[in-house]
């Protein structure tokens, strides 16, 4: 699963848009105060939570598909 497929799966599951942010695929405006995220960093993919203005990484993944699967599990 890639980020576009993850977005489609979250829509199909009825997950509200403001609950998550997927880098370069789904970045809600205005930015919600709290959400789960998936982003790419140098050499890794991260999933985590944004809360009270701070990003907290929950897990680092070596592949996009592993990160997408993790965020899907967190949200459904």
FIKOLZA-1660 file (N, C-alpha, C; in steps of 0.1 Angstrom, whole numbers, plus 5000, padded with zeros to 4 digits):
% residues 76
   i   px   py   pz ch aa at
   1 5008 4988 5000  A  X  N
   1 5000 5000 5000  A  X CA
   1 5009 5012 5000  A  X  C
   2 5005 5022 4992  A  X  N
   2 5012 5035 4992  A  X CA
   2 5003 5045 4998  A  X  C
   3 5008 5058 4998  A  X  N
   3 5001 5069 5005  A  X CA
   3 4987 5071 4998  A  X  C
   4 4987 5071 4985  A  X  N
   4 4974 5073 4978  A  X CA
   4 4964 5062 4981  A  X  C
   5 4969 5050 4981  A  X  N
   5 4960 5038 4985  A  X CA
   5 4955 5039 4999  A  X  C
   6 4964 5044 5008  A  X  N
   6 4960 5046 5022  A  X CA
   6 4949 5056 5023  A  X  C
   7 4951 5068 5016  A  X  N
   7 4940 5078 5016  A  X CA
   7 4927 5072 5012  A  X  C
   8 4927 5064 5001  A  X  N
   8 4915 5058 4996  A  X CA
   8 4909 5049 5006  A  X  C
   9 4917 5041 5013  A  X  N
   9 4912 5032 5023  A  X CA
   9 4906 5039 5035  A  X  C
  10 4912 5050 5039  A  X  N
  10 4907 5058 5050  A  X CA
  10 4893 5064 5047  A  X  C
  11 4892 5069 5034  A  X  N
  11 4879 5075 5030  A  X CA
  11 4869 5064 5030  A  X  C
  12 4872 5052 5025  A  X  N
  12 4863 5041 5024  A  X CA
  12 4859 5036 5038  A  X  C
  13 4868 5037 5048  A  X  N
  13 4865 5033 5062  A  X CA
  13 4857 5044 5069  A  X  C
  14 4855 5056 5063  A  X  N
  14 4848 5067 5069  A  X CA
  14 4855 5074 5080  A  X  C
  15 4869 5074 5079  A  X  N
  15 4877 5082 5089  A  X CA
  15 4876 5096 5085  A  X  C
  16 4873 5105 5095  A  X  N
  16 4872 5119 5092  A  X CA
  16 4885 5125 5088  A  X  C
  17 4884 5135 5078  A  X  N
  17 4896 5141 5073  A  X CA
  17 4905 5148 5083  A  X  C
  18 4899 5153 5093  A  X  N
  18 4907 5160 5103  A  X CA
  18 4915 5152 5113  A  X  C
  19 4913 5139 5112  A  X  N
  19 4920 5129 5121  A  X CA
  19 4934 5126 5117  A  X  C
  20 4938 5129 5105  A  X  N
  20 4951 5125 5100  A  X CA
  20 4957 5134 5090  A  X  C
  21 4970 5133 5088  A  X  N
  21 4977 5141 5078  A  X CA
  21 4987 5131 5071  A  X  C
  22 4987 5130 5058  A  X  N
  22 4996 5122 5050  A  X CA
  22 5004 5131 5041  A  X  C
  23 5017 5132 5044  A  X  N
  23 5026 5141 5037  A  X CA
  23 5024 5140 5022  A  X  C
  24 5021 5152 5015  A  X  N
  24 5020 5153 5001  A  X CA
  24 5008 5147 4995  A  X  C
  25 4999 5141 5003  A  X  N
  25 4987 5135 4998  A  X CA
  25 4974 5141 5005  A  X  C
  26 4974 5142 5018  A  X  N
  26 4963 5148 5025  A  X CA
  26 4968 5157 5036  A  X  C
  27 4967 5170 5034  A  X  N
  27 4971 5179 5044  A  X CA
  27 4960 5189 5046  A  X  C
  28 4951 5186 5056  A  X  N
  28 4939 5194 5058  A  X CA
  28 4942 5209 5061  A  X  C
  29 4933 5217 5056  A  X  N
  29 4934 5232 5059  A  X CA
  29 4921 5236 5063  A  X  C
  30 4920 5243 5074  A  X  N
  30 4931 5246 5083  A  X CA
  30 4936 5234 5091  A  X  C
  31 4948 5235 5096  A  X  N
  31 4954 5224 5103  A  X CA
  31 4947 5221 5115  A  X  C
  32 4942 5209 5117  A  X  N
  32 4935 5205 5130  A  X CA
  32 4945 5206 5142  A  X  C
  33 4939 5208 5154  A  X  N
  33 4948 5210 5166  A  X CA
  33 4955 5197 5170  A  X  C
  34 4949 5185 5166  A  X  N
  34 4954 5172 5170  A  X CA
  34 4952 5163 5158  A  X  C
  35 4961 5155 5154  A  X  N
  35 4959 5145 5144  A  X CA
  35 4971 5135 5144  A  X  C
  36 4968 5123 5137  A  X  N
  36 4979 5113 5135  A  X CA
  36 4985 5117 5121  A  X  C
  37 4998 5113 5120  A  X  N
  37 5005 5117 5107  A  X CA
  37 5013 5106 5102  A  X  C
  38 5016 5107 5089  A  X  N
  38 5026 5099 5082  A  X CA
  38 5035 5108 5074  A  X  C
  39 5048 5107 5076  A  X  N
  39 5057 5116 5069  A  X CA
  39 5070 5109 5065  A  X  C
  40 5076 5114 5055  A  X  N
  40 5089 5108 5051  A  X CA
  40 5100 5117 5057  A  X  C
  41 5110 5111 5063  A  X  N
  41 5122 5118 5068  A  X CA
  41 5134 5112 5061  A  X  C
  42 5146 5116 5064  A  X  N
  42 5158 5111 5058  A  X CA
  42 5159 5096 5060  A  X  C
  43 5157 5089 5049  A  X  N
  43 5159 5074 5050  A  X CA
  43 5148 5066 5057  A  X  C
  44 5137 5072 5062  A  X  N
  44 5127 5065 5069  A  X CA
  44 5113 5071 5067  A  X  C
  45 5103 5064 5071  A  X  N
  45 5090 5069 5072  A  X CA
  45 5086 5069 5086  A  X  C
  46 5079 5079 5091  A  X  N
  46 5074 5080 5105  A  X CA
  46 5059 5081 5105  A  X  C
  47 5054 5075 5116  A  X  N
  47 5040 5076 5120  A  X CA
  47 5040 5082 5134  A  X  C
  48 5030 5090 5137  A  X  N
  48 5029 5096 5150  A  X CA
  48 5017 5104 5152  A  X  C
  49 5018 5112 5163  A  X  N
  49 5007 5121 5167  A  X CA
  49 5012 5135 5168  A  X  C
  50 5004 5145 5164  A  X  N
  50 5006 5159 5165  A  X CA
  50 4996 5164 5176  A  X  C
  51 5001 5169 5187  A  X  N
  51 4992 5173 5198  A  X CA
  51 4998 5185 5205  A  X  C
  52 4990 5195 5207  A  X  N
  52 4994 5207 5214  A  X CA
  52 5007 5214 5208  A  X  C
  53 5007 5213 5194  A  X  N
  53 5018 5220 5187  A  X CA
  53 5031 5212 5186  A  X  C
  54 5031 5199 5191  A  X  N
  54 5043 5191 5190  A  X CA
  54 5041 5178 5183  A  X  C
  55 5051 5174 5175  A  X  N
  55 5050 5161 5168  A  X CA
  55 5057 5151 5177  A  X  C
  56 5050 5140 5179  A  X  N
  56 5055 5129 5187  A  X CA
  56 5055 5116 5178  A  X  C
  57 5067 5111 5174  A  X  N
  57 5069 5100 5166  A  X CA
  57 5065 5087 5174  A  X  C
  58 5056 5079 5169  A  X  N
  58 5052 5067 5175  A  X CA
  58 5061 5055 5170  A  X  C
  59 5064 5055 5156  A  X  N
  59 5072 5045 5150  A  X CA
  59 5079 5050 5138  A  X  C
  60 5091 5044 5135  A  X  N
  60 5098 5046 5123  A  X CA
  60 5098 5034 5115  A  X  C
  61 5096 5035 5102  A  X  N
  61 5095 5024 5093  A  X CA
  61 5105 5025 5082  A  X  C
  62 5109 5013 5077  A  X  N
  62 5119 5013 5066  A  X CA
  62 5112 5014 5052  A  X  C
  63 5099 5012 5051  A  X  N
  63 5092 5013 5039  A  X CA
  63 5079 5021 5040  A  X  C
  64 5075 5027 5029  A  X  N
  64 5062 5034 5028  A  X CA
  64 5051 5025 5031  A  X  C
  65 5051 5013 5026  A  X  N
  65 5040 5003 5028  A  X CA
  65 5038 5000 5043  A  X  C
  66 5049 4998 5050  A  X  N
  66 5048 4995 5064  A  X CA
  66 5042 5007 5072  A  X  C
  67 5047 5019 5069  A  X  N
  67 5042 5031 5075  A  X CA
  67 5027 5033 5072  A  X  C
  68 5023 5030 5060  A  X  N
  68 5008 5031 5056  A  X CA
  68 5000 5021 5064  A  X  C
  69 5005 5009 5065  A  X  N
  69 4997 4999 5072  A  X CA
  69 4996 5002 5087  A  X  C
  70 5006 5008 5092  A  X  N
  70 5006 5012 5107  A  X CA
  70 4996 5023 5109  A  X  C
  71 4996 5034 5100  A  X  N
  71 4987 5044 5102  A  X CA
  71 4972 5039 5100  A  X  C
  72 4970 5031 5091  A  X  N
  72 4957 5025 5089  A  X CA
  72 4952 5018 5101  A  X  C
  73 4961 5010 5107  A  X  N
  73 4957 5003 5120  A  X CA
  73 4954 5013 5131  A  X  C
  74 4961 5023 5132  A  X  N
  74 4959 5033 5142  A  X CA
  74 4946 5040 5141  A  X  C
  75 4941 5042 5128  A  X  N
  75 4929 5050 5126  A  X CA
  75 4916 5042 5124  A  X  C
  76 4918 5029 5122  A  X  N
  76 4906 5020 5120  A  X CA
  76 4904 5010 5131  A  X  C
% end
